[in-house]
Amino acid sequence: MSKLGEITIWFSLIAAVLTTASLIYGLALRRKEFIRAGHWGIRILFGLNTLAALILLAALVGRDFSILYVASYTSTDLSLLYTLTAFWGGQEGSLLLWLWLLSFFTLILLFAEKRGKLIQSTLSILTGVQAFFLLLLALPANPFRLSPMLLMEGQGLNPLLQHPQMAFHPPALFIGYATFAIPFALAISALLTDQPDVSWVERSRRWTLFAWLFLGIGIFLGALWSYDELGWGGYWAWDPVENASLLPWLTGAALMHSYTIYKKRGMFKIWTTSLAIMTFLLCILGTFITRSGIITSVHAFGESTIGAYFLWFMVLVLFASLALLFYRRRRFKGKEIRYLFSREYGFYLNNFTLILFTVIITGGTFYPVLSELLTGDQISLGASFYNRLAAPLGLAYLLLLGVCPILGWRKASLGHFGQNILYPAIFGLVGAVLLYLFWDKNFWGSAGFLVAFLVIGTILQSFVREVLACSRLKDSGFFEALWYLLKTGRSRYGGLIAHIGIALICIGIIGSSAYVAQREAWLKVGESLKVRDVSVRYEGTFEETYPDRQVFGVRLTFFENGREKGELRPHRASYFAWGREPTAEVSIGRGLWRDIFTVFMGLKEDGSAKVQVKLNPLVSWIWAGGVILFLGMAFALWPAREGERVDA
């Protein structure tokens, strides 16, 4: 099976090179037979990549420990679900998944789009990117490499990865990464074929929305996994792996907003094209960060077998893109913003805030590398560095989300703006003051709530006003008018729903950052630990054995305002295949207004247990906001039925 997999990868690499060459040659010389051959090459390429993926899956399920990858990430006692997720549990499998997704989306593009220079050029770029990934899989990241010795048992999957969220978190990220290659390829093709019109933007928009949606789902699943599994009581630690996926998500958000200005106002042409390129490069950079070892140590990067490939690929793409942008700078020059008090300038500030945040996160992530190069010592920046900068930038961006939709195009009227902002501002102010007076006197937390409520207020006000206007115009009922607007303006209203989701996420982040309370203590059976109005009583220990692990933990009963609410069972799990120190498994009492987060930290000979209790306010609002955000994006993506007009 190992040889079959290796041969398939090499045949696929040859097919990718020939397909790319055929498309380029046919496009350059206008030879249709070469373009047709390239189209067949895309089909063959997808078939070979699918075969390679199926071979690896069969090896994983069949526990073929003669293959090093299988021995490293599976074991005989691993469940079927986590055996399948082992496909992307390591570097080689995750790259194969990325390749397969890219070849699948390339095939969809081939069948979905009309023929033309722009699309043929795009297809050639996408097959060229596939050739790069196949080169990695054929040489430094071969998933079919044989084990150095005969093994009867595998190491198994890392216990931390044996979690439902981790079954879907990596695939969602890689769907986003792979899809962002298409806007990149369309942008480069627009530069190559000298097409500064909106055709490449119109084709890119849906792909970008789709990529941003799935990358966001992946990020949120990762945050939920961190919250449920890692035991520190938070969901975002600003570590390099988290930052790696966040960077293209931020620039992808800027790209989506730039499309609107490019299409409606003829502005931001160079900027939008650059963002499409930058977002793809950041996807590659994210993989470079997580797979090269460069953040761990400069020496680790030097020993990496894959880091140099990614580095040279990024350098090649970056300089080729910059050269094209410089060469086409006059043709892609957009109109200038004439008035600062306008929706156009609001979009500019939106982009500026997102890119500034991206630059800060990138700089902070690579700071250990720079410090090691300059001083010989690696100095990492903690979460406090990011949090100090994220708070003002996040509030500024949130405020822009509320203000931009009520600004007029070209030049906004101050009086009209004041009328539109009045009621949302009152709504936000009243909500923030009430929370300050009756919950917790935290000024900055209240300021954040004010902005979040203002955003929700402006969006709801826009919904109500537009529905009432449509109702009067069509002489229909409120809900009939609402349904009509949602059907014919899916892009706009899906975006507004997504903005409500972002506001709710920010409310959750503020609550779980500014209003946290926690305590830890050694408790004897029957003793309680009190945190604010919550009391947790230690009832005793428990022990359970499963086919793959042994569990030992404590039983806790928790009370709110003296009333019993339920039982929590934080514990430690020892996985037989790993034979290492037990992993901490938290137990969470979830609620709309706060979570009760408990950790079992140790046990003494006299039976007393060390327990940590943490109250995390409004964490559930983050997850609810994420669901609303992604539903809004999915609604904006939902295809219109024949005869329906959808506002783009």
C-alpha positions as CSV (number, residue, x, y, z in Angstrom):
1,M,0.0,0.0,0.0
2,S,2.9,2.3,0.7
3,K,4.3,1.9,-2.8
4,L,0.9,2.4,-4.4
5,G,0.5,5.6,-2.5
6,E,3.9,7.0,-3.4
7,I,3.4,6.1,-7.1
8,T,0.1,7.8,-7.1
9,I,1.6,11.0,-5.6
10,W,4.4,11.0,-8.3
11,F,1.9,10.4,-11.1
12,S,-0.2,13.2,-9.8
13,L,2.8,15.6,-9.6
14,I,3.6,14.8,-13.2
15,A,0.0,15.4,-14.2
16,A,-0.1,18.7,-12.4
17,V,3.0,20.0,-14.1
18,L,1.8,18.8,-17.6
19,T,-1.7,20.3,-16.9
20,T,-0.3,23.7,-15.9
21,A,2.1,23.7,-18.9
22,S,-0.8,22.7,-21.3
23,L,-3.1,25.5,-20.0
24,I,-0.4,28.2,-20.2
25,Y,0.7,27.1,-23.7
26,G,-2.8,26.9,-25.0
27,L,-3.7,30.3,-23.5
28,A,-0.5,32.0,-24.8
29,L,-0.8,30.6,-28.3
30,R,-4.6,30.4,-28.4
31,R,-4.5,26.7,-29.1
32,K,-7.8,25.2,-28.0
33,E,-6.6,21.6,-28.1
34,F,-4.0,22.4,-25.4
35,I,-6.7,24.1,-23.3
36,R,-9.0,21.1,-23.7
37,A,-6.1,18.8,-22.7
38,G,-5.6,21.0,-19.6
39,H,-9.2,20.6,-18.7
40,W,-8.9,16.8,-18.9
41,G,-5.7,17.1,-16.9
42,I,-7.7,18.8,-14.1
43,R,-10.1,15.9,-14.1
44,I,-7.3,13.3,-14.0
45,L,-5.5,15.3,-11.3
46,F,-8.6,15.2,-9.1
47,G,-8.9,11.5,-9.6
48,L,-5.3,10.8,-8.7
49,N,-5.5,13.0,-5.6
50,T,-8.6,11.3,-4.6
51,L,-7.0,7.9,-5.0
52,A,-4.0,9.0,-2.9
53,A,-6.4,10.2,-0.1
54,L,-8.3,6.9,-0.2
55,I,-5.1,4.9,0.0
56,L,-4.1,6.7,3.2
57,L,-7.6,6.4,4.6
58,A,-7.6,2.6,3.9
59,A,-4.1,2.3,5.6
60,L,-5.4,4.2,8.7
61,V,-8.6,2.2,9.0
62,G,-6.7,-1.1,8.3
63,R,-4.1,-0.2,10.9
64,D,-1.2,-0.7,8.4
65,F,1.6,0.1,10.9
66,S,4.2,-0.6,8.2
67,I,3.5,3.0,7.1
68,L,5.1,5.5,9.5
69,Y,2.2,8.0,9.4
70,V,-0.3,5.3,10.4
71,A,1.9,4.1,13.3
72,S,2.4,7.6,14.5
73,Y,-1.3,8.6,14.7
74,T,-3.4,5.5,15.2
75,S,-3.5,2.5,17.5
76,T,-5.7,-0.7,17.6
77,D,-7.8,0.7,20.4
78,L,-8.6,4.1,18.7
79,S,-12.2,4.5,17.8
80,L,-13.3,4.8,14.1
81,L,-14.1,8.5,14.4
82,Y,-10.6,9.4,15.7
83,T,-9.0,6.9,13.3
84,L,-10.5,8.9,10.5
85,T,-9.5,12.2,12.0
86,A,-5.9,10.9,12.2
87,F,-5.9,11.6,8.5
88,W,-5.3,15.3,9.3
89,G,-3.7,14.6,12.7
90,G,-0.2,15.1,11.3
91,Q,1.7,17.3,8.9
92,E,1.7,14.9,5.9
93,G,-2.0,14.0,6.1
94,S,-3.1,17.6,6.6
95,L,-1.2,18.7,3.5
96,L,-2.8,15.8,1.5
97,L,-6.2,17.0,2.7
98,W,-5.4,20.6,1.6
99,L,-4.3,19.3,-1.8
100,W,-7.4,17.2,-2.2
101,L,-9.7,20.1,-1.3
102,L,-7.8,22.4,-3.7
103,S,-8.2,19.9,-6.6
104,F,-11.9,19.5,-5.8
105,F,-12.5,23.3,-5.9
106,T,-10.5,23.6,-9.1
107,L,-12.7,20.9,-10.7
108,I,-15.8,22.8,-9.5
109,L,-14.5,26.0,-11.0
110,L,-13.8,24.2,-14.3
111,F,-17.5,23.2,-14.5
112,A,-19.1,26.2,-13.0
113,E,-17.5,29.2,-14.8
114,K,-17.7,30.3,-18.4
115,R,-14.7,29.9,-20.6
116,G,-12.4,32.8,-21.2
117,K,-8.9,34.1,-20.7
118,L,-9.5,35.0,-17.1
119,I,-10.7,31.5,-16.1
120,Q,-8.1,29.6,-18.1
121,S,-5.4,31.6,-16.5
122,T,-7.0,31.0,-13.1
123,L,-7.1,27.2,-13.7
124,S,-3.4,27.2,-14.7
125,I,-2.4,29.0,-11.4
126,L,-4.5,26.6,-9.3
127,T,-2.9,23.5,-10.9
128,G,0.5,25.2,-10.4
129,V,-0.3,25.5,-6.7
130,Q,-1.3,21.9,-6.6
131,A,2.0,21.0,-8.2
132,F,3.8,22.7,-5.2
133,F,1.8,20.7,-2.7
134,L,2.4,17.5,-4.6
135,L,6.2,18.3,-4.6
136,L,6.0,18.5,-0.8
137,L,4.1,15.2,-0.5
138,A,6.5,13.5,-2.9
139,L,9.7,14.6,-1.1
140,P,9.8,16.1,2.5
141,A,6.2,15.3,3.6
142,N,5.6,11.8,2.2
143,P,2.6,10.4,4.0
144,F,3.4,6.9,2.7
145,R,6.9,6.6,4.1
146,L,7.7,3.2,5.6
147,S,8.3,2.7,9.3
148,P,11.9,2.0,10.1
149,M,11.0,-1.2,11.9
150,L,8.1,-3.8,12.0
151,L,5.5,-2.5,14.5
152,M,2.5,-4.4,16.0
153,E,1.0,-1.4,17.6
154,G,0.8,2.3,16.9
155,Q,1.4,5.3,19.1
156,G,-2.2,6.5,18.8
157,L,-3.7,10.0,18.4
158,N,-2.7,12.6,20.9
159,P,-5.3,12.5,23.7
160,L,-5.9,16.3,23.4
161,L,-7.0,15.7,19.8
162,Q,-9.5,13.1,20.8
163,H,-12.3,15.6,21.1
164,P,-15.4,16.1,18.9
165,Q,-14.4,19.7,18.0
166,M,-11.0,18.4,16.7
167,A,-12.8,16.1,14.3
168,F,-14.1,19.1,12.4
169,H,-11.8,22.0,13.4
170,P,-8.9,21.1,11.0
171,P,-11.1,20.3,8.0
172,A,-13.0,23.5,8.3
173,L,-9.7,25.5,8.4
174,F,-8.3,23.7,5.4
175,I,-11.5,24.2,3.4
176,G,-11.0,27.9,4.1
177,Y,-7.3,27.8,3.2
178,A,-7.9,25.9,0.0
179,T,-10.8,28.1,-1.1
180,F,-8.8,31.3,-0.6
181,A,-6.5,30.1,-3.4
182,I,-9.3,30.8,-5.9
183,P,-9.7,34.6,-5.2
184,F,-5.9,34.7,-5.3
185,A,-5.7,33.0,-8.6
186,L,-8.5,35.2,-10.1
187,A,-6.7,38.3,-8.8
188,I,-3.4,37.2,-10.4
189,S,-5.2,36.3,-13.6
190,A,-6.9,39.7,-13.8
191,L,-3.4,41.3,-13.6
192,L,-1.9,38.9,-16.1
193,T,-4.8,39.3,-18.6
194,D,-5.1,43.0,-18.0
195,Q,-8.8,42.9,-16.9
196,P,-9.3,45.6,-14.2
197,D,-13.1,45.5,-14.6
198,V,-15.4,43.9,-12.0
199,S,-15.4,40.4,-13.7
200,W,-12.8,38.9,-11.4
201,V,-14.4,40.5,-8.4
202,E,-17.9,39.1,-9.3
203,R,-16.4,35.6,-9.6
204,S,-14.3,35.9,-6.5
205,R,-17.0,37.2,-4.1
206,R,-18.8,33.9,-3.5
207,W,-15.6,32.0,-3.2
208,T,-14.3,34.5,-0.6
209,L,-17.5,34.3,1.4
210,F,-17.4,30.5,1.4
211,A,-13.7,30.5,2.4
212,W,-14.2,33.1,5.2
213,L,-17.2,31.2,6.5
214,F,-15.4,27.9,6.8
215,L,-12.2,29.4,8.2
216,G,-14.3,31.2,10.8
217,I,-16.1,28.0,11.7
218,G,-12.7,26.3,12.1
219,I,-11.4,29.1,14.3
220,F,-14.5,29.0,16.5
221,L,-14.4,25.2,16.8
222,G,-10.7,25.6,17.9
223,A,-11.7,28.2,20.5
224,L,-14.4,25.9,21.8
225,W,-12.0,23.0,22.0
226,S,-9.5,25.1,23.9
227,Y,-12.2,26.1,26.3
228,D,-13.5,22.6,26.9
229,E,-10.2,20.7,26.8
230,L,-7.1,22.6,27.9
231,G,-8.2,23.4,31.4
232,W,-7.0,27.0,31.7
233,G,-10.5,28.5,31.6
234,G,-10.1,30.5,28.4
235,Y,-10.8,30.1,24.7
236,W,-8.0,32.2,23.1
237,A,-4.4,32.3,24.2
238,W,-2.8,34.2,21.3
239,D,-0.4,31.3,20.7
240,P,1.2,31.0,17.2
241,V,-1.1,28.3,16.0
242,E,-4.2,30.3,16.9
243,N,-2.7,33.4,15.3
244,A,-1.8,31.5,12.1
245,S,-5.5,30.9,11.3
246,L,-6.7,34.3,12.5
247,L,-4.5,36.3,10.1
248,P,-6.1,35.3,6.8
249,W,-9.5,35.6,8.5
250,L,-8.9,39.2,9.3
251,T,-7.6,40.1,5.8
252,G,-10.4,38.0,4.3
253,A,-12.9,40.2,6.1
254,A,-11.2,43.3,4.7
255,L,-11.3,41.7,1.2
256,M,-15.1,41.1,1.4
257,H,-15.7,44.7,2.3
258,S,-13.3,45.9,-0.4
259,Y,-15.3,44.0,-3.1
260,T,-18.2,46.3,-2.4
261,I,-16.2,49.5,-3.0
262,Y,-14.5,48.0,-6.1
263,K,-17.8,47.1,-7.7
264,K,-20.1,49.9,-6.6
265,R,-17.6,52.9,-6.6
266,G,-14.7,51.8,-8.8
267,M,-12.3,52.4,-5.8
268,F,-9.7,50.3,-4.0
269,K,-8.7,48.4,-7.1
270,I,-5.0,47.9,-6.3
271,W,-5.9,47.4,-2.7
272,T,-8.5,44.8,-3.3
273,T,-6.3,42.9,-5.6
274,S,-3.5,43.1,-3.1
275,L,-5.8,41.8,-0.3
276,A,-6.7,38.7,-2.4
277,I,-3.0,37.9,-2.8
278,M,-2.2,38.8,0.8
279,T,-4.9,36.5,2.2
280,F,-3.7,33.5,0.3
281,L,-0.1,34.2,1.3
282,L,-1.2,34.4,5.0
283,C,-2.8,30.9,4.6
284,I,0.6,29.6,3.4
285,L,2.3,31.6,6.2
286,G,0.0,30.0,8.7
287,T,1.1,26.6,7.6
288,F,4.7,27.7,7.6
289,I,4.3,28.9,11.2
290,T,2.7,25.7,12.4
291,R,4.8,23.2,10.4
292,S,8.3,24.7,10.1
293,G,9.2,24.9,13.8
294,I,10.5,28.5,13.3
295,I,8.6,29.9,16.2
296,T,9.9,27.2,18.5
297,S,13.5,28.0,17.5
298,V,15.5,29.3,14.6
299,H,17.6,26.1,15.0
300,A,14.4,24.0,14.7
301,F,13.6,25.7,11.4
302,G,17.1,24.9,10.2
303,E,16.4,21.3,10.9
304,S,12.9,21.3,9.4
305,T,12.5,19.4,6.2
306,I,9.6,21.4,5.0
307,G,10.1,25.0,6.2
308,A,12.4,26.0,3.3
309,Y,9.9,24.8,0.7
310,F,7.2,27.0,2.1
311,L,9.6,30.0,2.6
312,W,10.8,29.9,-1.1
313,F,7.2,29.4,-2.3
314,M,6.0,32.5,-0.4
315,V,9.0,34.5,-1.6
316,L,8.3,33.5,-5.2
317,V,4.6,34.3,-5.0
318,L,5.2,37.6,-3.2
319,F,7.8,39.0,-5.6
320,A,5.9,37.8,-8.7
321,S,2.7,39.4,-7.3
322,L,4.5,42.7,-6.5
323,A,6.0,42.8,-10.0
324,L,2.6,42.3,-11.6
325,L,0.9,44.9,-9.3
326,F,3.6,47.5,-10.2
327,Y,3.4,46.7,-13.9
328,R,-0.5,47.1,-13.9
329,R,-0.6,50.0,-11.4
330,R,-2.0,52.5,-13.9
331,R,-4.6,50.2,-15.3
332,F,-5.8,49.2,-11.9
333,K,-5.8,52.7,-10.4
334,G,-9.2,53.3,-8.8
335,K,-11.1,56.5,-8.1
336,E,-10.0,58.5,-5.1
337,I,-12.1,59.2,-2.0
338,R,-13.3,62.8,-2.2
339,Y,-15.0,63.2,1.2
340,L,-13.9,62.0,4.6
341,F,-17.4,61.9,6.0
342,S,-18.7,59.2,3.7
343,R,-19.4,55.5,3.6
344,E,-16.4,55.1,1.3
345,Y,-14.1,56.5,4.0
346,G,-15.8,54.3,6.5
347,F,-14.8,51.3,4.4
348,Y,-11.3,52.6,4.3
349,L,-11.1,52.9,8.1
350,N,-12.6,49.4,8.3
351,N,-9.8,48.0,6.1
352,F,-7.1,50.0,7.9
353,T,-8.2,48.7,11.3
354,L,-8.2,45.1,10.2
355,I,-4.8,45.4,8.4
356,L,-3.3,47.2,11.4
357,F,-4.5,44.3,13.7
358,T,-3.0,41.8,11.2
359,V,0.3,43.5,11.2
360,I,0.4,43.6,15.0
361,I,-0.5,39.9,15.4
362,T,2.1,39.0,12.7
363,G,4.8,41.1,14.4
364,G,4.0,39.6,17.8
365,T,4.0,36.1,16.5
366,F,7.4,36.5,14.9
367,Y,8.9,38.5,17.8
368,P,10.5,35.4,19.3
369,V,12.3,34.7,16.0
370,L,13.6,38.3,15.7
371,S,14.7,38.4,19.4
372,E,16.6,35.1,18.9
373,L,18.3,36.3,15.7
374,L,19.3,39.6,17.3
375,T,20.2,38.6,20.9
376,G,20.5,34.9,20.9
377,D,17.6,34.6,23.4
378,Q,14.0,33.9,22.5
379,I,11.6,36.3,24.0
380,S,7.9,35.6,23.6
381,L,5.1,38.2,24.0
382,G,2.3,37.1,26.3
383,A,-1.4,37.3,25.9
384,S,-1.4,40.7,27.8
385,F,0.5,42.3,24.9
386,Y,-2.2,41.3,22.4
387,N,-5.1,42.0,24.7
388,R,-3.9,45.6,25.4
389,L,-3.9,46.3,21.7
390,A,-6.9,44.1,20.7
391,A,-9.3,45.9,23.1
392,P,-9.1,49.4,21.5
393,L,-8.8,48.1,17.9
394,G,-11.7,45.7,18.5
395,L,-13.9,48.5,19.8
396,A,-12.9,50.8,17.0
397,Y,-13.8,48.1,14.4
398,L,-17.1,47.4,16.2
399,L,-18.0,51.1,16.2
400,L,-17.3,51.2,12.4
401,L,-19.7,48.3,11.9
402,G,-22.4,50.3,13.5
403,V,-21.6,53.7,11.9
404,C,-20.7,52.7,8.3
405,P,-24.2,51.4,7.3
406,I,-25.8,54.8,8.2
407,L,-23.3,56.9,6.3
408,G,-24.2,58.1,2.9
409,W,-22.2,57.3,-0.3
410,R,-19.9,60.1,-1.6
411,K,-20.8,62.7,1.0
412,A,-22.9,62.1,4.2
413,S,-25.2,64.7,5.7
414,L,-24.4,65.4,9.3
415,G,-28.0,66.0,10.1
416,H,-29.1,62.8,8.5
417,F,-26.4,60.9,10.3
418,G,-27.4,62.4,13.6
419,Q,-31.0,61.3,13.0
420,N,-29.9,57.8,12.2
421,I,-27.5,57.4,15.1
422,L,-29.7,59.0,17.8
423,Y,-31.9,56.0,18.9
424,P,-29.2,53.4,18.6
425,A,-26.9,55.6,20.7
426,I,-29.7,56.0,23.4
427,F,-30.2,52.2,23.3
428,G,-26.5,51.6,23.8
429,L,-26.1,54.2,26.5
430,V,-29.1,53.0,28.6
431,G,-27.9,49.4,28.3
432,A,-24.4,50.2,29.4
433,V,-25.4,52.5,32.3
434,L,-27.8,49.8,33.6
435,L,-25.1,47.2,33.5
436,Y,-22.6,49.6,35.2
437,L,-25.1,50.3,38.0
438,F,-26.6,46.9,38.7
439,W,-24.0,44.4,37.6
440,D,-20.4,45.6,38.0
441,K,-18.9,49.0,38.0
442,N,-16.3,48.4,35.3
443,F,-15.9,51.5,33.1
444,W,-14.1,49.9,30.2
445,G,-16.5,46.9,30.2
446,S,-19.5,49.3,30.1
447,A,-17.9,51.3,27.3
448,G,-17.6,48.1,25.3
449,F,-21.2,47.1,25.9
450,L,-22.3,50.6,24.8
451,V,-20.6,50.2,21.4
452,A,-21.9,46.6,21.0
453,F,-25.5,47.7,21.8
454,L,-25.1,50.7,19.5
455,V,-24.2,48.3,16.6
456,I,-27.2,46.0,17.3
457,G,-29.4,49.1,17.5
458,T,-28.3,50.5,14.2
459,I,-28.8,47.2,12.5
460,L,-32.3,46.6,14.0
461,Q,-33.3,50.1,13.1
462,S,-32.2,49.6,9.5
463,F,-34.2,46.4,9.3
464,V,-37.4,47.9,10.7
465,R,-37.2,51.1,8.6
466,E,-36.6,49.2,5.4
467,V,-39.3,46.7,6.1
468,L,-41.8,49.4,6.9
469,A,-40.9,51.3,3.7
470,C,-41.3,48.1,1.6
471,S,-44.6,47.4,3.3
472,R,-46.0,50.8,2.4
473,L,-44.6,50.6,-1.2
474,K,-46.0,47.1,-1.9
475,D,-49.1,47.6,0.3
476,S,-48.3,44.3,2.2
477,G,-47.9,43.2,5.8
478,F,-44.8,43.6,7.9
479,F,-43.6,39.9,7.7
480,E,-44.5,39.7,4.0
481,A,-42.3,42.7,3.3
482,L,-39.5,41.3,5.5
483,W,-39.5,38.1,3.6
484,Y,-39.4,39.9,0.3
485,L,-36.4,42.0,1.4
486,L,-34.6,39.0,2.7
487,K,-35.2,37.1,-0.6
488,T,-34.1,40.0,-2.9
489,G,-31.3,41.3,-0.8
490,R,-29.5,38.3,0.6
491,S,-26.1,39.7,0.4
492,R,-27.0,42.9,2.3
493,Y,-29.2,41.3,5.0
494,G,-27.0,38.3,5.4
495,G,-24.2,40.7,6.1
496,L,-26.3,42.7,8.6
497,I,-27.2,39.4,10.4
498,A,-23.5,38.5,10.5
499,H,-22.7,42.0,12.0
500,I,-25.2,41.2,14.8
501,G,-23.3,38.0,15.4
502,I,-20.1,39.9,15.7
503,A,-21.6,42.3,18.2
504,L,-22.8,39.4,20.3
505,I,-19.4,37.8,20.1
506,C,-17.8,41.1,21.4
507,I,-20.4,41.2,24.2
508,G,-19.3,37.7,25.2
509,I,-15.6,38.6,25.0
510,I,-16.0,41.7,27.1
511,G,-18.0,39.8,29.7
512,S,-15.6,36.8,29.9
513,S,-12.6,39.2,30.1
514,A,-13.6,42.0,32.3
515,Y,-15.9,40.3,34.8
516,V,-14.2,37.0,35.6
517,A,-14.0,35.7,39.2
518,Q,-12.1,32.6,40.3
519,R,-10.8,30.8,43.4
520,E,-9.0,27.5,44.2
521,A,-8.7,25.6,47.4
522,W,-8.1,22.2,49.1
523,L,-11.4,20.8,50.1
524,K,-12.3,17.8,52.3
525,V,-15.5,15.8,51.6
526,G,-18.5,17.9,52.4
527,E,-16.6,21.3,52.3
528,S,-17.6,24.0,49.9
529,L,-15.8,26.7,47.9
530,K,-17.7,30.0,47.4
531,V,-17.2,32.3,44.4
532,R,-19.6,35.3,44.5
533,D,-23.1,33.8,44.6
534,V,-21.9,30.3,43.5
535,S,-20.9,27.6,46.0
536,V,-19.3,24.3,45.0
537,R,-19.4,21.3,47.4
538,Y,-16.9,18.4,47.3
539,E,-18.8,15.1,47.4
540,G,-16.0,12.6,46.9
541,T,-14.0,10.9,44.2
542,F,-14.9,8.6,41.3
543,E,-13.0,6.2,39.1
544,E,-14.0,4.8,35.7
545,T,-12.3,2.5,33.1
546,Y,-12.8,2.7,29.4
547,P,-11.3,0.6,26.6
548,D,-8.7,3.3,25.8
549,R,-8.3,5.2,29.1
550,Q,-8.8,5.3,32.8
551,V,-10.5,8.2,34.5
552,F,-10.1,9.5,38.0
553,G,-11.9,12.6,39.3
554,V,-14.1,14.4,41.8
555,R,-17.8,14.9,42.2
556,L,-18.9,18.4,42.8
557,T,-22.4,19.8,43.5
558,F,-22.9,23.4,42.7
559,F,-25.3,25.9,44.1
560,E,-26.4,29.3,42.9
561,N,-27.9,31.7,45.6
562,G,-28.2,28.6,47.9
563,R,-30.2,26.5,45.4
564,E,-28.8,23.3,44.1
565,K,-28.3,23.4,40.3
566,G,-26.4,20.2,39.4
567,E,-23.3,18.1,39.5
568,L,-19.9,18.6,37.9
569,R,-17.2,15.9,37.4
570,P,-13.8,17.4,36.6
571,H,-11.2,14.6,36.2
572,R,-7.9,13.4,34.9
573,A,-7.7,10.8,32.1
574,S,-4.8,8.4,31.5
575,Y,-4.6,7.0,28.0
576,F,-3.2,3.5,27.8
577,A,-1.5,3.9,24.3
578,W,0.3,7.0,25.4
579,G,1.3,6.0,29.0
580,R,2.2,9.6,29.9
581,E,1.1,12.0,32.5
582,P,-2.8,12.2,32.8
583,T,-4.5,14.9,30.9
584,A,-6.9,17.3,32.8
585,E,-10.5,17.2,31.7
586,V,-12.6,20.1,32.9
587,S,-16.3,20.1,33.8
588,I,-18.4,23.1,32.9
589,G,-21.9,24.2,34.1
590,R,-23.1,26.2,31.1
591,G,-25.6,29.0,31.3
592,L,-26.9,32.0,29.4
593,W,-25.3,34.5,31.7
594,R,-22.2,32.7,32.9
595,D,-20.4,29.4,32.9
596,I,-19.2,27.6,36.1
597,F,-15.8,26.2,35.1
598,T,-14.2,23.6,37.4
599,V,-10.8,21.9,37.3
600,F,-9.5,19.0,39.4
601,M,-6.0,19.9,40.4
602,G,-4.8,17.2,42.8
603,L,-5.6,14.8,45.7
604,K,-3.9,14.3,49.1
605,E,-3.6,11.1,51.0
606,D,-6.3,12.2,53.5
607,G,-8.8,12.4,50.6
608,S,-8.9,16.2,50.3
609,A,-9.0,17.5,46.7
610,K,-7.7,20.7,45.2
611,V,-10.4,22.3,43.1
612,Q,-10.4,25.4,41.0
613,V,-13.7,27.2,40.3
614,K,-14.0,30.0,37.7
615,L,-17.0,32.1,36.8
616,N,-16.9,33.1,33.2
617,P,-19.7,35.5,32.4
618,L,-21.4,35.6,28.9
619,V,-19.2,33.0,27.3
620,S,-22.3,31.4,25.8
621,W,-22.8,34.7,23.9
622,I,-19.6,34.1,22.0
623,W,-20.8,30.7,20.8
624,A,-24.3,32.0,20.1
625,G,-22.9,35.0,18.3
626,G,-20.7,32.7,16.2
627,V,-23.8,30.7,15.1
628,I,-25.6,33.9,14.1
629,L,-22.5,35.2,12.3
630,F,-22.2,32.0,10.3
631,L,-25.9,31.7,9.6
632,G,-25.8,35.3,8.2
633,M,-22.8,34.4,6.0
634,A,-24.5,31.2,4.8
635,F,-27.7,33.2,4.1
636,A,-25.6,35.7,2.0
637,L,-24.2,32.7,0.1
638,W,-27.4,30.9,-0.5
639,P,-28.1,30.8,-4.2
640,A,-31.2,32.6,-5.6
641,R,-33.9,30.7,-7.3
642,E,-34.5,31.4,-11.0
643,G,-36.2,34.7,-11.5
644,E,-35.1,36.1,-8.1
645,R,-32.9,39.2,-8.1
646,V,-30.2,39.2,-5.4
647,D,-28.5,42.4,-4.4
648,A,-24.8,41.8,-4.6
